[in-house]
């Protein structure tokens, strides 16, 4: 009968529930792991490690693909630079300023971009298209006086009388032209938003008429757009190139991370799956973990995880010198054998306290070795022990309470043995009632 059961269990393949989909095409087989709407089984603890291994990697996926034009209309960018969320000094990002031009008609407000006091270099570096208007000055198209214009567009309002004037600075600018009215619009941007000023350009010399400048508006504006277009094209190409480099590096890193994850955590059956197939298995397992863990092989890691799902807590093992073992602390030196008195090597021991829903783990070895274990008979406890070959030995509550301990706090424990391939986590837990 045992041979027959072993034969049957050998051919049981992994099955797991596959969520219903409109285009569901039935069961799919991937090696030994069969994805069907039957049983669900966990093959290793890899599913527990997956979110931690790849958690930080998700953060490296971010890449700013915001285009040149989009950055202008987004106030979180200064020119093409992303503004730090915790910036302290506006001057780092607001690098342009306007200035009154006093060489023109006193009845009009003439102004230009400020170029002295360190303003020229940022203007030429970050907005070189403005050079299309070299030799020209802007004439404000509105009803403000020079003083009013300065208060609105050049200097901030002083908080108190003796405070030095503070300039209004801008982070970027765009210029638009209306051919019907021959008026230009300067759209200025800072960290607070946008401001538009209507004006028209003319030559700085009063001897040259406005009409002479107007005859060149289309040509000057075309030059401005050409220079702006070159800057846009260069920036967007740079973004694409950098993104490709970033993506290539991520793919290479991700491949190595996945290979390492497979090697360190997956069972042989899982390693045969493609990444897409394993992630399907992963999604189904975490959605049905209790059932999947119950069908898993009875390794100590799986049994421990199954208990944690049900609310069991681990109890730290007390450190007590061997010469102080007594009935009060319940520590005992244990050796293990089969019921036929054959000695067995025990690699790990698990004592489960059913009364308090706690458990303790003890390490053994691949040889015959005394293992110090707390045998508390005041509570309802069961014992599991893993043999060197992976088979499992166990004591029921009755067997646990019947352990004989001599006056030197030593005990020879006789285990019932169940073959590893004949059991699952849930069959063991059901058998021992925990």
Beta strands, then each sheet from edge to edge (+ up, - down):
strand 1: 14-16
strand 2: 28-30
strand 3: 33-35
strand 4: 77-78
strand 5: 81-82
strand 6: 98-100
strand 7: 110-113
strand 8: 136-140
strand 9: 172-178
strand 10: 183-190
strand 11: 193-203
strand 12: 313-314
strand 13: 331-338
strand 14: 346-353
strand 15: 358-363
strand 16: 371-374
strand 17: 381-387
strand 18: 392-395
strand 19: 410-418
sheet 1: 1+ 3+ 2-
sheet 2: 4+ 5-
sheet 3: 6+ 7- 8+ 11- 10+ 9-
sheet 4: 12+ 15+ 14- 17+ 18- 19+ 13+ 16-
end
